[in-house]
Amino acid sequence: MRKFIYQLHLWLGLFVSIPVLAWALSGFLYALPNTVEGGKIETIDQSRVKISPNAAIGRAHEFAGKTLPTTALTLLMRDGSPFYQAVGGMGVDSILVNAETGEVLQAPPPNFYTRFFRQAHFYYFAGAWQTALLIIFSLLACLSALTGIYLNYLHWFRKRTITTKFNSDKVADSI
């Protein structure tokens, strides 16, 4: 039984580590602005920000003509001006709201590398299967952790039992 659990733990660890490694690598590359986005990080000139985040989301909703399922709102500098970037709405990549003037623009489509790493990092190229795969791999990771805890318990319990038996035998021999 222990050999089966050891083999199961080994294969689960290998199987579960592949998406974790892909997620970590894509996240690392996605975090480097010149690798994926092709831009540079600029310091935000706070004195030029005149629109509040709530007002920016409201303007993005007005631009779309409906309430958008905004998943992120980021303040960034773009072409020397502060912009809020509302992500997740209207079936487009994002909407830009000028934080100084309130002007609303549709963000240009991302380049190939940005689309590739977003798909790799956030969606695992899974499309509609994303949630199902996330649940399956989470359950497999839990099973891997449980088998690891069980094997670790057996290892230390057995070692303690052997040490206790060895010490009691040693005491018995000295008497």
N, C-alpha and C positions, 0 to 999 in steps of 0.2 A: 504493500500500500504506500509506504514512504517513497519507494522508487517511482511509482506512478505520480505522486504529488510533486516530487522533485522534477520529473520530466514535464509535467503540466506547467509548473512554475517557470521552468526554463523557456518553454515555447511561448507561453503567455508574455513573458518579459520581452522576448525578441519581437513578437507580433505587435505588442502595444508600444514598444519603443520607436517603431518606424514612424507613425504619425506624430509622436511627440518630438522626434528629431526634426521632421519636416516643419512642424509648427515653430520650433525654436529657431531653426535656420532662417525660415522666411521672416520671422519676427525680427531677428537680428538684422537681416538685409533691409527689411522695410523701415527699420529705425534709422538707417543711414540715409540722410536726405539726398545726397548726390547719387546714390545707387539707384533708387527707385523713382523718386519724384523728379529728379533732374534739376531741382532748384537749390536755393540756399536758405538758411534760417536767418531772418532779420529780427532785430529787436523792435518790439512794438512801441510806437510813439504814443504813449497813453494820453497825451494832451489833445491828440487828434480824434480820439474815440468819443463821439457825441451820441451814438445810438446805444441803448441798453441791450443786453442779450434778449430780454423778453420782447422788446420792440423789433429786434432783428428777426426773431422767429415769427412774429406777427406779419412782418413784411414778406417773409418767405411764403407764408400761408396765402397772403393776398395775391402774390405773384402766381402761385399755383392755382388759385381759385378754389382751394379746398384746404382742410387741415391735413398737414403732412405728417407722416410717421417719422419725425426727426429722431435719429439715433445719436447724433453728436452735433455739437455746435462749437466751432473752434474759431478763436480770434487769431488772425495771422496778418502779416504784411505781404501784400501782393502788388508788384509794380510800384512800390513806394507809398502805397495807401493801405490803411488798416481795413480789413474785411472780416466779416463773420462768414464762415463756411458752414452751411447747414447740410448735413449728410443724411441720406436715407429717404428722401422724399421725391415724389413725382416720377419715379421710375428713371430718373436721370442720376448721374453720379452725385452732383451736389448743386446747391444754389448759393451764390455769393451775394452778400448784403454789405454795401460799403458802410463801414462803421462811422464815417465822417458825414456823408451826405444822405445815406439811406437808400441810395440807388440799388436796385436789385438786378442781378445778372445770372444767367445760367452759366455754371462753370464749364469751361471747355472739357471735352472728354479726356480722360487720362491716357497717357501713352501706354504702349504695350507692356513695358516692365512694371508699371504701377498696377495695371489690370491683372497681370500675371501674379504678382506678389500679394495683391488683395485677395484674389481667388485662392491662392495657396495658404495664406495665413488665416483668413477669416472663414472661408467656405470649403476648404479642402477639395476644390473642384467638384464638389458633390451635388451642387444644385439643390433639388428638392429632397435629396437623400441626406442632407446635412444633419438634420436633427436626429434621424434614425442612426446614422453612423456615430454621432456624438454619444448617444445613449449606449450603443453597443460597445464602443471603445471604453467608455467610462465603466461599464459593468465588467469588462475584461480586465481593466486596470485594477478594479476593486478585488476581483478574484485573484489576480497576481499578487496583490498586497496581502490578502488573507493567506494564500498558500505560503508566501514568504514568512509571515508571522508564525504560521504553524511549523514550518521547517526550522525556523530559528528557535522556537520553543523546544522542539524535539532535540535539537543540537545541544542546547544549554542544559536541558533537563537530563539528558543522557550523560553529558559530561559531569554534571553535579552528582548523578547517581554513581557513576564509575569512580569519581574522586572520593565520595563518601564510603563506598564499598572498599576501595583501596586503603583508605585511612583506617577503617574498622578492621580490615585484615591485618594491617601493620600493627595496630594496637593489640590484637589478639595474639599475634606471633611474639610480641615482646613480653607477654604475660606468662 
